[in-house]
């Protein structure tokens, strides 16, 4: 206000001097004029002077002086009143530094007097002093982050940092928010509260008006008009280095780093497994500063903080983890992907309308109803099954899918910042956490059942002599698994990155999208498991590559077992033994660990995934077990088992599952040290023991030896989960990473159950799975059925009317009971495979030919 009021004071004083100097005032000149006229009225000034000189001498001079002063004050008050409305509105419209003014939209008239004006000026001056002192103390608590300390900082970064520091001195609100949004050192460091993400949203909401900046230290000679400043959020990583062997110092950092359940380095990929050992520090800087400027300043700050302590810090700021709020338009690829999903949605709506309009009058065309919501939802939630369906498989799949879901969730939760990480690590560093650490075990039954269902269907056709169309079966499988996979890749690559933001968004969502833009073709060719986890698009889909590659060679193993039972059995057992030995040898040589023990190294986990977990020959053992199980289900259906055999079988199966699950429990202890022998034994034999238990359940329940446990696994409701299992498998990690990327603030760890049983997250996974199933999985299954729909081929029989079976797996004198061919459920991940058999009568050798 004062810069506007000062000219009026100066003008008023000059007017008064001119009046006193130019008028020859004496006590003898007195005329009566208008005594009520003031300077604001259109009256004669001399009349006012004459009216004031009605008396002579000093009395007249005193009256005249008082009159002139009154007129002067009236003139100033009137002038103030004229511009008061405009000035008050302009002042109130300025951005408030401390509080929001509720009366901004209500103009008020300021009828200031000189004394009120002086009081207002004093209040304003006092306020400036208060704000200055508050600002000094506020800044002294946490030093402002100056990214321009980097010698290589750009001139624009230097100008913006200078404006930021000046704004702090002036108590400008945008500068205060930028300083406040940067993470600060807080209490609870020894309890693991070392990750300080700051305030992500506050930082990105900062925007200051453009201003002119004079030449300064940046070396510019001319004044430059600086653009407005936007807030830029950067997530810096810092890793402490302890060069000396101080036991107390190492014990101190063991608490700070929460005992290190995951030991990580800068070079470890952070998009799939968290870099748990590193310190995450959120920093807010002007948008003109680069990630190198932030990295240099953080390194310098930590170096000054730890000087003469023997502790050093390595610091890294990745370019993708510096974010600015920028509403860029969609690129061409994103636009086409969105159009694709809109087309699918439109086709679904039209197909649903068509079915509803025609089903009352005539049978709808099946091609036009392939995408119908009504039809696909009826199929999804139907619990009907074929007579030869292996019911226990559905319950076992559900059990392993749930345990796998919990294991993946427990991995994702380590991305989140907690203010009591040390307490959390101590809680999770106990043997009972084996349930979440044995994630690799829960995928093996899916390989087991994939081999079992393939063999079960093929042997059924072989025994009955149905046509051989192996090429059609390969195409049928691709139509089953490619559409949902392709839709997920498109969504996670182009659509999902637009749906959110957060401190780690570009790490867990954006980085996956960038990898998929480069390597998506590997997934669709199902060879992505050979290129390593660090460069794999959607790393959790590695299982699809393994299963598809094993499915491609499965007919060879099945034919060898069918044509040459003894030799084929020997070959399969030999292949399984070689796979087991290879897992043991690879684990020892490369120091791998298929079990996530406490204190595991991130590099070791990725090496395990690359050299063993995603390598089909090492995973082939349980697939071969599945082929043998499918053969036994066909050949020995209805076999009679004594009570002793059943009890012995259950004892062995139970012992296997307990050994495989609880045997490695000590490896989850907080004080466990990596042991190569333990890791090799677990990698070689745990998958076999785990799958023996479920193979026994399937065998006895399918042959009629049921109990309460097998009845529970055979519940019809699990058929719905089987139809959703593929979609759940695909969508769970995108949902987990979506929530990790959006996480803004620090959480508090209460207990494992409260974190794992995230109801909202599981509901999102279920809804996403239903959407993926009814929009892409079920419609293309309907199309597949229409393409390969044909009349069933007749069984080729011998002259006596019996099906010719030349396969025997043992010299058992009892002739095995052969079943009629049965087709597996369409919801199975592995589709049935058809082969053709040409038979000859009178006991001649049976030959198989493949189209």
C-alpha positions in Angstrom: 0.0 0.0 0.0 2.7 2.5 0.9 4.2 2.8 -2.6 0.9 4.2 -3.8 0.2 6.5 -0.8 3.6 8.3 -0.8 3.0 10.5 -3.9 -0.2 11.9 -2.3 1.8 13.0 0.8 4.4 14.8 -1.3 1.8 16.5 -3.5 -0.1 17.7 -0.5 2.9 19.2 1.2 3.9 21.0 -2.0 0.4 22.4 -2.4 0.5 23.8 1.2 3.8 25.5 0.6 2.7 27.1 -2.6 -0.4 28.4 -0.9 1.6 29.9 2.0 4.2 31.5 -0.3 2.0 32.9 -3.1 -0.9 34.3 -1.0 -0.2 37.6 0.8 -2.2 37.0 3.8 -2.8 39.8 6.2 -5.2 40.4 8.9 -7.0 43.3 7.1 -8.5 41.3 4.2 -11.6 39.6 5.3 -14.6 38.8 3.3 -17.2 36.3 4.0 -17.5 33.5 1.5 -18.7 29.9 1.7 -17.4 28.5 5.0 -18.5 25.0 4.3 -16.7 24.6 1.0 -13.7 22.2 0.9 -11.1 21.2 -1.6 -13.3 18.4 -2.9 -16.1 20.9 -3.9 -16.1 23.1 -7.0 -15.8 26.4 -5.1 -13.4 29.3 -5.2 -10.3 28.7 -3.0 -9.9 32.4 -2.4 -13.4 32.6 -1.0 -12.4 30.1 1.6 -9.3 32.1 2.5 -11.3 35.3 2.7 -13.8 33.7 5.0 -11.0 32.6 7.3 -9.6 36.2 7.6 -12.4 37.8 9.4 -10.1 38.8 12.2 -6.8 40.5 12.4 -3.4 39.8 13.9 -2.2 36.5 15.3 -5.7 35.3 15.9 -6.6 35.7 12.2 -3.4 34.0 11.2 -4.1 31.1 13.5 -7.6 30.6 12.2 -6.3 30.8 8.6 -3.7 28.1 9.3 -6.3 25.8 10.9 -8.6 26.3 8.0 -5.9 25.5 5.5 -4.9 22.4 7.4 -8.6 21.3 7.5 -8.9 21.8 3.8 -5.7 19.9 3.2 -6.8 16.9 5.3 -10.2 16.9 3.6 -8.5 16.9 0.2 -6.2 13.9 1.2 -9.1 11.9 2.6 -11.2 12.5 -0.4 -8.4 11.5 -2.7 -7.9 8.3 -0.7 -11.5 7.5 -0.9 -11.5 7.8 -4.7 -8.9 5.1 -5.2 -9.6 3.0 -2.1 -12.0 0.6 -3.8 -9.7 -0.3 -6.6 -6.6 -0.5 -4.3 -8.2 -2.7 -1.7 -9.5 -5.1 -4.3 -6.1 -5.3 -6.0 -4.3 -5.9 -2.7 -6.7 -8.6 -1.7 -6.5 -10.3 -5.1 -2.8 -11.0 -4.5 -1.8 -14.5 -3.6 -2.0 -14.8 0.2 1.2 -15.9 1.9 -0.3 -17.2 5.1 -4.1 -17.5 5.1 -6.9 -17.5 2.5 -9.0 -14.4 2.6 -12.7 -15.2 2.7 -13.7 -11.8 1.5 -11.8 -11.7 -1.7 -14.9 -11.5 -3.8 -16.5 -8.8 -1.6 -15.1 -5.3 -2.4 -15.1 -3.0 0.6 -14.7 0.8 0.7 -11.7 2.0 2.7 -12.4 5.4 4.0 -9.0 5.9 5.6 -8.0 8.9 7.6 -4.3 9.8 7.9 -4.1 8.3 11.4 -5.8 5.0 10.2 -3.4 4.9 7.3 -0.4 5.3 9.6 -1.8 2.5 11.8 -2.2 0.2 8.8 1.3 1.0 7.8 2.6 0.1 11.2 0.7 -3.2 11.3 2.1 -4.1 7.9 5.6 -3.3 9.0 5.2 -5.4 12.1 3.8 -8.2 10.0 6.8 -8.1 7.7 9.1 -8.3 10.7 7.1 -11.3 12.2 7.1 -13.1 8.9 10.8 -12.5 8.4 11.6 -13.9 11.8 9.3 -16.9 11.3 10.9 -17.6 8.0 14.4 -17.4 9.4 13.5 -20.0 12.1 11.5 -22.1 9.7 14.4 -22.3 7.3 17.0 -22.8 10.1 15.2 -26.1 11.1 15.8 -27.6 7.7 18.2 -26.0 5.2 16.7 -25.2 1.9 17.7 -27.6 -0.9 19.8 -25.7 -3.4 20.1 -27.7 -6.6 22.2 -24.9 -8.2 25.3 -25.9 -6.2 26.2 -28.2 -9.0 29.0 -26.4 -11.0 27.4 -27.8 -14.2 23.9 -26.5 -13.4 22.3 -24.7 -16.3 21.8 -20.9 -16.1 18.0 -21.3 -16.0 18.4 -23.7 -13.0 20.5 -21.1 -11.3 18.0 -18.3 -12.0 15.1 -20.4 -10.7 17.0 -21.4 -7.6 17.8 -17.8 -6.9 14.1 -16.9 -7.2 13.3 -19.8 -4.9 15.7 -18.6 -2.2 14.5 -15.0 -2.6 10.9 -16.3 -2.3 11.7 -18.0 1.0 13.2 -14.7 2.3 10.0 -12.9 1.2 7.8 -15.6 2.7 6.3 -16.3 -0.8 3.8 -19.1 -0.5 5.0 -21.1 -3.6 8.6 -21.1 -2.2 7.4 -22.2 1.2 5.5 -25.1 -0.4 8.5 -26.1 -2.4 10.7 -26.2 0.7 8.0 -27.9 2.7 7.4 -30.6 0.1 11.0 -31.9 0.3 11.5 -34.9 2.6 13.0 -34.1 6.0 14.9 -36.3 8.5 12.4 -37.3 11.2 12.3 -39.5 14.3 12.2 -43.2 14.3 15.4 -43.7 12.2 16.5 -46.6 14.3 13.1 -48.2 13.8 13.7 -48.1 10.0 12.0 -44.8 9.3 14.6 -43.8 6.7 12.5 -43.4 3.6 11.1 -39.8 3.4 9.0 -39.4 0.2 8.1 -35.8 1.0 4.8 -34.4 -0.3 4.4 -35.5 -3.9 1.2 -33.7 -4.7 2.2 -30.5 -3.1 5.4 -30.4 -5.0 3.7 -30.9 -8.4 1.0 -28.3 -7.7 3.6 -25.5 -7.3 3.5 -22.9 -10.0 4.8 -19.3 -9.7 4.3 -16.4 -12.1 7.0 -15.5 -14.6 9.3 -12.7 -13.5 12.3 -10.7 -14.8 15.6 -11.7 -13.4 18.6 -9.5 -13.5 22.1 -10.7 -14.5 23.9 -12.4 -11.7 26.1 -15.3 -10.9 24.9 -17.3 -13.9 27.1 -15.2 -16.1 24.4 -13.6 -18.3 25.0 -10.0 -19.2 21.5 -9.0 -20.0 18.3 -9.2 -18.1 16.2 -12.1 -19.0 12.5 -12.7 -18.5 12.4 -16.0 -16.6 9.5 -18.4 -17.2 7.2 -19.4 -14.4 8.6 -22.0 -12.0 6.9 -25.4 -11.7 7.6 -27.9 -9.0 9.6 -31.0 -9.9 9.6 -34.1 -7.7 12.7 -36.2 -7.7 13.2 -39.5 -5.8 16.9 -39.9 -4.8 18.5 -43.1 -3.7 21.3 -43.1 -1.1 23.3 -46.1 0.1 25.5 -45.9 3.2 29.0 -47.4 3.0 30.9 -48.4 6.1 34.6 -48.8 5.3 35.8 -49.7 8.8 34.9 -52.6 10.9 33.1 -51.0 13.8 30.8 -53.4 15.5 28.7 -50.7 17.1 28.4 -48.8 13.9 27.4 -51.9 12.0 24.8 -52.8 14.6 23.5 -49.2 14.4 23.1 -49.5 10.6 21.6 -52.9 10.9 18.7 -51.3 12.8 18.5 -48.3 10.4 18.3 -50.7 7.4 15.8 -52.9 9.2 18.1 -56.0 9.4 18.2 -56.2 5.6 15.5 -58.7 4.6 16.4 -57.8 1.0 20.0 -56.7 0.3 20.1 -54.5 -2.7 22.6 -52.3 -4.7 22.3 -49.4 -7.1 22.6 -51.6 -10.1 19.8 -54.0 -9.1 16.7 -53.7 -11.1 14.1 -52.0 -9.0 11.0 -52.5 -11.1 10.2 -56.1 -10.1 11.8 -56.5 -6.6 12.3 -53.5 -4.2 15.7 -52.0 -3.5 15.0 -52.4 0.2 18.5 -51.5 1.5 18.6 -48.1 -0.2 17.3 -44.8 1.4 14.6 -43.1 -0.6 14.5 -39.4 -0.3 11.8 -37.2 -2.1 13.1 -33.8 -3.1 11.2 -30.8 -4.6 13.1 -28.5 -6.9 12.4 -26.1 -9.7 11.6 -27.8 -13.0 14.7 -26.2 -14.8 17.1 -28.2 -12.7 18.2 -31.7 -13.9 18.5 -35.0 -12.1 22.3 -34.5 -12.2 21.9 -31.2 -10.2 19.8 -33.0 -7.6 22.2 -35.9 -7.4 25.2 -33.6 -6.9 23.5 -31.6 -4.2 22.2 -34.6 -2.3 25.7 -36.1 -2.4 27.3 -32.9 -1.1 24.7 -32.5 1.6 25.2 -36.1 2.9 29.0 -35.7 2.6 28.9 -32.6 4.8 26.5 -34.3 7.2 28.8 -37.3 7.7 32.2 -35.7 7.5 34.8 -37.1 9.9 32.4 -40.0 10.8 33.9 -42.7 8.6 30.6 -43.1 6.8 30.1 -42.3 3.2 27.0 -42.3 1.0 26.6 -43.3 -2.6 23.8 -41.3 -4.3 21.8 -41.9 -7.5 18.9 -40.0 -9.0 17.4 -41.7 -12.1 16.0 -39.5 -14.9 12.7 -41.3 -14.9 12.2 -40.6 -11.2 12.1 -36.8 -11.7 8.6 -35.8 -12.5 6.8 -32.6 -13.5 3.1 -32.2 -13.9 2.8 -32.0 -17.7 -0.5 -32.6 -19.5 1.0 -33.9 -22.8 -1.4 -35.1 -25.5 -1.6 -38.8 -26.2 0.8 -40.1 -28.8 -0.5 -41.9 -31.9 0.0 -45.4 -30.5 -1.9 -44.7 -27.3 -4.7 -43.2 -29.3 -5.0 -46.3 -31.5 -4.9 -48.6 -28.4 -7.7 -46.7 -26.8 -9.7 -46.9 -30.0 -9.1 -50.7 -30.0 -10.5 -51.1 -26.6 -13.5 -48.9 -27.5 -14.1 -51.1 -30.5 -14.1 -54.2 -28.4 -16.5 -52.6 -26.0 -18.8 -51.5 -28.8 -18.8 -55.0 -30.3 -19.6 -56.5 -26.9 -22.5 -54.1 -26.4 -23.9 -54.8 -29.9 -23.5 -58.5 -29.4 -25.4 -58.4 -26.1 -28.2 -56.3 -27.7 -28.5 -58.7 -30.6 -28.8 -61.8 -28.3 -31.4 -60.1 -26.1 -33.5 -59.0 -29.1 -33.4 -62.3 -31.0 -33.4 -65.1 -28.4 -37.1 -64.7 -27.7 -38.1 -65.3 -31.4 -35.4 -67.5 -32.9 -32.0 -69.1 -32.1 -29.3 -66.4 -32.3 -26.4 -66.8 -34.7 -23.5 -68.0 -32.6 -21.0 -65.9 -34.5 -22.9 -62.8 -33.6 -23.2 -63.7 -29.9 -19.6 -64.6 -29.3 -19.0 -61.3 -27.5 -22.3 -61.2 -25.7 -22.1 -60.3 -22.0 -25.1 -62.4 -21.1 -23.7 -65.5 -22.8 -20.2 -65.1 -21.4 -21.3 -64.3 -17.8 -23.6 -67.4 -17.9 -20.6 -69.5 -18.9 -18.3 -67.9 -16.3 -20.5 -68.5 -13.3 -21.8 -71.8 -14.4 -20.8 -74.8 -12.2 -21.8 -77.6 -14.5 -19.2 -80.0 -15.5 -18.7 -83.0 -17.9 -19.0 -86.5 -16.5 -15.3 -87.2 -16.9 -14.1 -83.9 -15.4 -11.3 -84.3 -12.8 -13.0 -82.3 -10.1 -10.2 -82.1 -7.5 -8.1 -80.2 -9.9 -10.3 -77.1 -9.5 -9.9 -77.0 -5.8 -6.1 -77.5 -5.9 -5.7 -74.8 -8.5 -7.7 -72.4 -6.3 -5.6 -73.3 -3.2 -2.3 -72.7 -5.0 -3.6 -69.6 -6.8 -4.5 -68.0 -3.4 -1.1 -68.9 -1.9 0.6 -67.5 -4.9 -1.4 -64.4 -4.7 -0.5 -63.9 -1.0 3.2 -64.5 -1.9 3.2 -61.9 -4.7 1.4 -59.4 -2.4 4.0 -59.9 0.3 6.7 -59.1 -2.2 4.9 -56.0 -3.4 4.4 -54.7 0.1 8.1 -54.2 0.6 8.0 -51.4 -2.0 5.9 -49.3 0.4 7.6 -47.0 2.9 6.9 -47.8 6.6 7.8 -45.8 9.6 8.6 -49.0 11.6 10.3 -51.1 9.0 12.7 -52.5 11.6 9.8 -53.8 13.7 8.2 -55.2 10.5 11.4 -57.1 9.6 11.7 -58.5 13.1 8.1 -59.7 12.9 8.6 -61.3 9.4 12.0 -62.8 10.3 10.4 -65.9 11.8 10.0 -69.4 10.5 6.2 -69.1 10.0 6.8 -66.7 7.1 7.7 -69.8 5.0 4.2 -69.6 3.6 5.0 -66.4 1.7 8.6 -67.2 0.9 7.9 -70.5 -1.0 6.3 -68.7 -4.0 8.1 -70.9 -6.5 6.4 -74.0 -5.1 2.9 -72.7 -5.9 3.5 -72.5 -9.6 4.6 -76.1 -9.9 1.1 -77.6 -9.6 0.0 -75.6 -12.6 2.8 -77.2 -14.7 1.8 -80.6 -13.2 -1.8 -80.2 -14.2 -0.9 -78.8 -17.6 1.1 -81.9 -18.4 -1.6 -84.1 -16.8 -4.5 -82.6 -18.8 -2.6 -82.8 -22.0 -1.7 -86.4 -21.5 -5.2 -87.3 -20.2 -6.8 -86.0 -23.3 -4.3 -87.4 -25.7 -4.3 -90.9 -24.2 -8.1 -90.9 -24.2 -8.1 -90.1 -28.0 -5.3 -92.6 -28.6 -7.0 -95.4 -26.9 -10.2 -94.7 -28.8 -8.6 -94.0 -32.1 -9.8 -90.5 -32.9 -8.4 -88.2 -35.7 -5.0 -86.6 -35.5 -5.0 -82.9 -35.9 -2.1 -81.7 -33.9 -1.7 -78.5 -35.9 -5.3 -77.5 -35.0 -4.6 -78.1 -31.3 -1.6 -75.7 -31.4 -3.7 -73.1 -33.1 -6.5 -73.7 -30.6 -4.1 -73.2 -27.7 -2.8 -69.9 -29.1 -6.4 -68.6 -29.5 -7.0 -69.5 -25.9 -4.0 -67.7 -24.3 -3.0 -65.0 -26.8 -6.0 -62.6 -26.7 -6.0 -62.0 -23.0 -2.2 -61.7 -23.0 -2.1 -59.3 -25.9 -4.9 -57.2 -24.3 -3.0 -57.0 -21.0 0.3 -56.0 -22.8 -1.5 -53.2 -24.7 -3.3 -51.9 -21.5 -0.2 -52.0 -19.3 2.0 -50.4 -22.0 -0.2 -47.5 -23.3 -3.2 -47.0 -21.0 -2.2 -47.8 -17.4 0.7 -45.3 -17.3 -1.9 -42.5 -18.0 -4.1 -43.6 -15.0 -2.0 -42.4 -12.1 1.1 -40.9 -10.6 3.2 -41.1 -7.5 6.8 -41.2 -6.2 7.5 -44.7 -7.6 5.0 -44.6 -10.5 7.7 -44.4 -13.2 9.7 -47.1 -11.5 7.0 -49.9 -11.2 4.5 -48.8 -13.9 6.4 -46.6 -16.4 9.5 -48.7 -16.5 7.4 -51.9 -17.3 5.7 -49.9 -20.0 9.0 -48.9 -21.6 10.3 -52.5 -21.6 7.1 -53.7 -23.2 7.4 -51.1 -25.9 10.7 -52.6 -26.9 10.2 -56.3 -26.2 6.4 -57.0 -26.5 7.0 -59.4 -29.5 9.0 -61.8 -27.3 5.9 -62.4 -25.2 3.6 -63.1 -28.1 6.2 -65.6 -29.5 6.5 -67.1 -26.0 10.3 -66.9 -25.9 10.5 -64.0 -23.4 11.6 -66.3 -20.6 15.0 -66.8 -22.4 16.0 -63.1 -22.2 16.2 -62.5 -18.5 13.9 -60.9 -16.0 15.5 -57.5 -16.1 14.4 -56.9 -19.8 11.2 -59.0 -19.7 7.9 -57.4 -20.5 5.5 -58.2 -17.7 7.9 -60.4 -15.8 5.1 -62.4 -14.1 4.1 -63.9 -17.5 7.3 -66.0 -17.7 5.3 -69.0 -16.7 3.4 -68.8 -20.0 6.6 -69.1 -22.0 7.6 -72.2 -20.0 4.2 -73.9 -20.3 3.9 -73.2 -24.0 7.3 -74.5 -24.8 6.7 -77.7 -22.8 3.3 -78.1 -24.4 5.0 -77.9 -27.8 7.1 -81.0 -27.1 4.6 -82.9 -25.0 3.1 -84.9 -27.9 6.6 -86.4 -28.5 6.8 -87.6 -24.9 3.2 -88.9 -24.9 3.7 -90.8 -28.2 6.9 -92.4 -27.0 5.1 -93.6 -23.8 2.1 -94.9 -25.9 4.0 -96.7 -28.5 6.9 -98.0 -26.3 5.5 -98.1 -22.8 8.7 -99.5 -21.1 11.2 -97.5 -23.1 9.0 -94.4 -23.0 8.7 -94.7 -19.2 12.4 -95.0 -18.9 13.0 -92.0 -21.1 10.6 -89.8 -19.2 12.1 -90.9 -15.8 15.5 -90.2 -17.2 14.5 -86.7 -18.4 13.0 -86.0 -15.0 16.1 -87.1 -13.2 18.3 -85.0 -15.5 16.1 -81.9 -14.8 16.4 -82.6 -11.0 20.2 -83.0 -11.2 20.5 -79.8 -13.4 18.6 -77.8 -10.8 21.0 -79.0 -8.0 24.1 -78.4 -10.1 23.0 -75.0 -11.3 22.2 -73.8 -7.8 25.6 -74.9 -6.5 27.6 -73.4 -9.3 25.8 -70.1 -9.6 25.0 -69.6 -5.9 21.3 -69.5 -6.5 18.3 -69.7 -4.2 14.8 -70.8 -5.3 13.7 -69.9 -1.8 13.4 -66.2 -0.6 15.4 -66.5 2.6 15.8 -63.6 5.0 18.6 -61.4 3.8 18.5 -62.6 0.3 20.4 -60.7 -2.3 18.5 -59.1 -5.2 21.1 -60.1 -7.7 20.8 -63.7 -6.5 17.1 -63.7 -7.0 17.4 -62.4 -10.6 20.1 -65.0 -11.4 17.9 -67.7 -10.0 15.0 -66.5 -12.2 17.2 -66.3 -15.3 19.2 -69.5 -14.9 16.7 -71.9 -13.3 13.2 -70.6 -12.6 12.3 -69.5 -16.1 14.4 -72.2 -17.9 12.1 -74.9 -19.2 14.5 -77.9 -18.9 14.9 -77.1 -15.2 11.1 -76.9 -14.8 10.3 -80.0 -16.9 10.4 -82.5 -14.0 6.9 -81.7 -12.6 5.6 -81.4 -16.2 6.8 -85.0 -16.9 5.2 -86.0 -13.6 1.9 -84.6 -15.0 2.2 -86.6 -18.2 2.7 -89.8 -16.2 -0.2 -88.9 -13.9 -2.5 -88.4 -17.0 -1.4 -91.8 -18.3 -2.2 -93.5 -15.0 -5.6 -91.8 -14.8 -6.5 -93.2 -18.2 -4.9 -96.6 -17.8 -5.7 -97.4 -14.2 -9.2 -95.9 -13.9 -11.1 -97.9 -11.3 -8.1 -99.6 -9.8 -8.7 -101.3 -6.5 -6.6 -100.1 -3.6 -6.5 -101.7 -0.1 -6.9 -99.7 3.1 -3.2 -100.3 3.8 -2.2 -98.9 0.4 -4.4 -95.9 0.9 -3.1 -95.2 4.3 0.5 -95.6 3.2 -0.1 -93.4 0.2 -1.6 -90.6 2.4 1.2 -90.9 4.9 3.8 -90.5 2.1 1.9 -87.7 0.4 1.5 -85.8 3.7 5.1 -86.2 4.6 6.1 -84.9 1.2 4.0 -81.8 1.4 5.1 -81.0 5.0 8.8 -81.5 4.1 8.6 -79.3 1.1 6.7 -76.5 2.8 8.0 -76.6 6.4 11.5 -78.0 5.8 13.0 -74.7 4.7 11.3 -72.8 7.5 14.7 -72.1 9.3 15.8 -70.3 6.2 13.3 -67.5 7.0 14.9 -66.7 10.3 16.3 -63.2 10.8 19.8 -64.6 11.5 20.0 -67.1 8.7 23.1 -67.2 6.6 23.0 -68.5 3.0 24.0 -72.1 2.6 24.6 -73.5 -0.9 23.7 -77.1 0.1 20.3 -76.0 1.7 19.5 -74.0 -1.4 20.4 -76.8 -3.8 18.4 -79.5 -2.0 15.4 -77.3 -1.9 15.6 -76.4 -5.6 16.1 -80.0 -6.6 13.5 -81.9 -4.5 11.0 -79.5 -3.1 9.0 -79.2 -6.4 8.8 -83.0 -6.6 7.6 -83.5 -3.1 5.1 -80.7 -3.3 3.5 -82.1 -6.5 3.5 -85.7 -5.2 0.9 -84.6 -2.6 -1.5 -83.1 -5.2 -0.9 -85.9 -7.7 -1.9 -88.4 -5.0 -5.1 -86.4 -4.2 -6.1 -86.3 -7.9 -5.4 -90.0 -8.4 -7.4 -91.4 -5.5 -10.3 -88.9 -5.8 -10.7 -89.6 -9.5 -10.8 -93.3 -8.7 -13.5 -92.9 -6.1 -11.5 -93.0 -2.9 -12.8 -89.7 -1.5 -12.8 -88.2 2.0 -13.8 -84.8 3.4 -10.6 -83.1 2.2 -11.0 -84.4 -1.4 -14.7 -83.5 -1.3 -13.8 -80.0 -0.3 -11.4 -79.7 -3.2 -14.1 -81.1 -5.5 -16.6 -78.3 -4.6 -18.4 -77.1 -7.8 -17.8 -73.5 -6.9 -14.1 -73.9 -7.6 -14.9 -74.3 -11.3 -15.6 -70.5 -11.4 -12.1 -69.9 -10.0 -10.6 -72.2 -12.6 -12.2 -70.1 -15.4 -10.8 -67.0 -13.8 -7.4 -68.4 -12.8 -5.7 -67.4 -16.0 -7.0 -63.8 -15.8 -6.1 -63.6 -12.1 -2.6 -64.7 -12.9 -2.3 -62.0 -15.5 -3.9 -59.1 -13.6 -2.5 -59.4 -10.1 0.8 -57.7 -10.6 -0.5 -54.8 -12.6 -2.9 -54.1 -9.7 -0.2 -54.5 -7.1 2.2 -52.1 -8.9 -0.6 -49.7 -9.6 -1.2 -49.3 -5.9 2.5 -49.2 -5.1 3.1 -46.5 -7.7 0.2 -44.4 -6.3 1.4 -44.6 -2.7 2.2 -41.1 -1.5 2.9 -41.2 2.2 4.5 -43.4 4.8 2.4 -46.2 6.3 2.6 -47.9 9.7 3.0 -51.7 9.8 0.6 -53.3 12.3 0.7 -56.9 11.4 1.1 -59.2 8.4 -2.5 -60.0 8.1 -3.6 -56.4 7.9 -1.2 -55.8 5.0 -1.8 -59.0 3.1 -5.6 -59.1 3.4 -6.2 -55.9 1.5 -9.9 -56.3 0.6 -10.0 -53.4 -1.8 -7.0 -54.7 -3.7 -8.4 -58.2 -4.0 -11.8 -56.8 -5.2 -9.9 -54.8 -7.9 -8.1 -58.0 -9.0 -11.4 -59.9 -9.1 -13.1 -57.2 -11.2 -10.1 -56.8 -13.5 -10.1 -60.6 -14.0 -13.8 -60.8 -14.8 -13.4 -57.9 -17.3 -10.4 -59.6 -19.0 -12.3 -62.9 -19.1 -15.6 -61.7 -20.5 -14.1 -59.2 -23.0 -11.2 -61.3 -24.4 -11.0 -64.8 -23.0 -14.5 -66.1 -23.3 -15.3 -64.5 -26.7 -12.3 -66.0 -28.4 -13.0 -69.3 -26.9 -16.4 -69.1 -28.5 -14.8 -68.2 -31.8 -12.4 -71.1 -31.4 -15.2 -73.6 -30.9 -16.9 -72.3 -34.0 -13.8 -72.6 -36.1 -12.9 -76.1 -35.0 -16.5 -77.4 -34.7 -17.0 -80.6 -36.6 -18.6 -83.9 -36.2 -16.9 -86.3 -33.8 -14.8 -89.0 -35.5 -15.9 -92.6 -35.0 -13.7 -94.9 -32.9 -11.8 -97.5 -34.8 -12.4 -100.9 -33.4 -11.1 -104.3 -33.9 -13.2 -107.1 -35.4 -14.3 -108.3 -31.9 -15.7 -104.8 -31.2 -13.2 -103.9 -28.5 -10.9 -101.0 -28.7 -7.3 -102.1 -29.4 -4.9 -101.1 -26.7 -1.3 -102.1 -27.1 0.1 -100.0 -24.2 1.1 -101.5 -21.0 3.2 -99.8 -18.3 3.8 -102.9 -16.3 3.5 -106.7 -16.4 0.4 -106.6 -14.2 -1.7 -109.6 -15.1 -4.9 -107.7 -14.5 -6.1 -106.0 -17.7 -6.5 -102.2 -17.1 -9.9 -100.7 -17.6 -10.0 -98.3 -20.6 -12.3 -95.3 -20.7 -14.1 -93.8 -23.6 -12.6 -90.6 -24.8 -13.5 -87.5 -22.9 -12.7 -83.9 -23.4 -11.3 -81.7 -20.8 -13.1 -78.5 -19.6 -12.7 -75.5 -21.8 -11.4 -73.6 -18.8 -8.2 -75.6 -18.6 -5.1 -73.6 -19.4 -3.9 -76.5 -21.6 -6.2 -77.5 -24.3 -6.7 -81.1 -25.3 -4.6 -82.5 -28.1 -5.9 -84.9 -30.8 -3.9 -87.6 -32.5 -5.0 -90.2 -35.0 -4.4 -93.8 -34.7 -4.6 -96.4 -37.5 -5.1 -99.8 -36.2 -4.9 -103.3 -37.7 -6.8 -106.3 -36.6 -5.6 -109.6 -35.2 -3.1 -108.2 -32.8 -1.0 -106.3 -35.2 1.1 -103.3 -34.0 -0.8 -100.0 -33.7 0.7 -97.0 -35.5 0.0 -93.3 -34.9 0.1 -90.7 -37.7 0.1 -87.0 -37.1 -1.5 -84.6 -39.6 
